[in-house]
Amino acid sequence: MADTAGRAFVCGHPIAHSRSPLIHGYWLRHYNIAGSYEAVDIAPEAFARFAATLGENGYAGGNVTIPHKEAAFAAVARRDAAADMIGAVNTLWLEEGVLVGGNTDALGFAANLDEHAAGWQQAGPAVILGAGGAARAVIHALKQRGFADIRVVNRTLARAAELADRFGAGITAHEPAVLPDLLADAGLLVNTTSLGMHGNEKLPADPTHLPDHAIVTDIVYVPLETPLLAAARRRGLKTVDGLGMLLHQAAPGFAKWFGVMPDVTPDLRALVIADMERRP
Ligand code: NAP
């Protein structure tokens, strides 16, 4: 557990949209912990100082979101292995006064599939749509779970090629035009592009090209059933939405700051879905 239990945050710019206070607030009440978790708007030029003075300001640590994940990577004294591989930090905590950074997105991605698609790691070749920050976390998770054939497909091929270089053996980069061939023998399809998000509800790939046993997951979770998941469901494929990734990635930080590894429960999921209905 971190040095100073009691106070944690999510920082970003802007930050009002974040659902992290809802999630951590639920766990604080559920486990009857007298702590707090607040959203803090930090402008990019103020981040380094904010990170350097966490302990002085009474924080045990917190979450970092857009646009600070790379700045947090640079600001910490030590990082966990996932943060090093992904190149970004989304969770901060203090260990004996030293600022440490981790990345929990890969854990969150894998835990969501563990919960909703048991045995997913045996699915066979994986196709990942997108080559941004979230794709890095997904590739890391897939490598950790033994995937040996990971096909990264991106509008900007050079970004996919960068990821193939970064993560090494078993990762290949492709243009969207070859998707039908890539999908024909794939066991797992993951959307990490922003296509499908509320206001941009487009199909990033056609799941009818997939074999019958394939699993389809989208890390976009607003709407909960994205156009990709709806098309995969109509095709009769197993689908997993992205909300579980958000919930599971939050748990390790809570454990660091408040000393309890929290459960992702149906109640918590329902609470966040109700919030999504109020403000998509
Ligand atoms: P990012 O770094 O900005 O990457 C965005 C990706 O989407 C890039 O590969 C980009 O392609 C692609 N893209 C954007 N617009 C496109 C279009 N019109 N056509 C085709 N491709 C397009 O973003 P990120 O941080 O990886 O996040 C991606 C999504 O994941 C966001 O919706 C985010 O909310 C979600 N997310 C969810 C969770 C969760 O817990 N469920 C966690 C993290 C992120 P180019 O390279 O060609 O620009």
Residues whose N, C-alpha, C, O or C-beta is under 5 A from the ligand:
A	BS01	NAP	G130 A131 G132 G133 A134 A135 N154 R155 T156 R159 T192 T193 S194 I219 V220 G242 M245 L246
